[in-house]
């Protein structure tokens, strides 16, 4: 009897194929579409990316350029091309950052909030769009000024990373509006 119950218990376990097939059915039944599919309604395959270098913090420009290039390849499924060959363009302008102390200990700031502003000017299939994104990053900080400088740079980069991810969400939302036949305005 024990042998028979073990056989039927083994038969009722879902296989990896069954789980994957059920997951795919669920995703397609819900109308899920990846962001790259939606972004194609906004941006063409050939994209030019320009990052405006900030005079105060020029070290952030290569980081922003590399991250945006990565997004174009991995999430937009597009190709980076020179400006003359581009059908779509993205201009990224880092508009600065402010730091707000959140907590003090023994007279020193031990926690802060970094507010980062980034402006995106785009030439898309629908025309010219502009979007300013403000991102927030909070972190603890140590009393050492050397460590504080490194943490400041790290906070700005994490805030810029969040702004780029928000831009990706914005572009996906615009693509969904286009797909649904609604106008993709400038907001």
Protein Blocks (a to p, Z undefined) as FASTA:
>chain_A
ZZmmmmmmmmmpccfklmmmmmmmmmmmnopacfklmmmmmpcfbdcddddddfklmmlm
mmmmmmmmmmmmmmnopacddfklpcbdcddddebjadddfbdcehiafbdcdddddddd
dddfkbccdddddddddddddfbfklmmmmmmmmmmmmmmmmmmmmmmmmmmmmmmmmno
pacdfZZ
